[in-house]
Amino acid sequence: MNFQGAKYCSHCGARVDRAEVPGAAPQRCPRCRVGMEAVAIGTSMLRECPRCQGIWAGTESLQQICADREQQGAVLGMAAPVPANQAVVIEENIRYVPCPVCQQLMNRINFAKCSHIVVDVCNQHGTWFDKDELRGIVEFIRGGGLEKARFKEKAELEAQKRALQAGLTGGVWGTGDRPQRSDHLDWGEGLSAAASVLARLLR
């Protein structure tokens, strides 16, 4: 917790000031469709919606926040604390929103597959965070969430490898000249695709 307007975190010394960046190319909020403000939080360049307070983080900026503890401190410093008694709003009618860059509808994923925070992701350009979601992600990371996610992913890949080896040993390829597909292979490809998306976010 820091005083509003403080430029440095009183605990770790990270820069927590928010500066608007003039002259940035216009981008519209995926939710409100109004122009977003280009802001610098520490050294991370982000886009912020003045209406819904959502945040757009480009791929490089998000990778920087995930890897750099000082940048995490800057994000936590600029965000207002969430009241403990505030009710959690559950989105009943899920709406897919377009990427601010390419305008293609983004995928909705559970960040790191275990954070319980669902974000909108364009694999090529970045991630959209609704109000307070980026703060929640940073707290998840600082609590060791990424390490737990990587350990879980490694265990799943090892299980998939063992399942494939057991299937090959059991003759799942069939007797024809061309190998037949199996449930193990379908599952393995799906897991590999999920691992690829996770790698883009976490590495």
JOWO-V32747 format. One record per run of one state. SS is the DSSP state (h for helix, s for strand, l for the rest). FROM is the first residue (numbers start at 0). LEN is the number of residues. If there is no record, write none. Layout:
# JOWO-V32747
ss:SS from:FROM len:LEN
ss:SS from:FROM len:LEN
This chain:
# JOWO-V32747
ss:l from:0 len:7
ss:s from:7 len:1
ss:l from:8 len:6
ss:s from:14 len:1
ss:l from:15 len:2
ss:s from:17 len:3
ss:l from:20 len:7
ss:s from:27 len:1
ss:l from:28 len:6
ss:s from:34 len:7
ss:l from:41 len:2
ss:s from:43 len:6
ss:l from:49 len:5
ss:s from:54 len:4
ss:h from:58 len:9
ss:l from:67 len:1
ss:h from:68 len:10
ss:l from:78 len:19
ss:s from:97 len:1
ss:l from:98 len:6
ss:s from:104 len:1
ss:l from:105 len:1
ss:s from:106 len:4
ss:h from:110 len:3
ss:l from:113 len:4
ss:s from:117 len:5
ss:l from:122 len:3
ss:s from:125 len:4
ss:l from:129 len:3
ss:h from:132 len:10
ss:l from:142 len:2
ss:h from:144 len:25
ss:l from:169 len:13
ss:h from:182 len:20
ss:l from:202 len:1
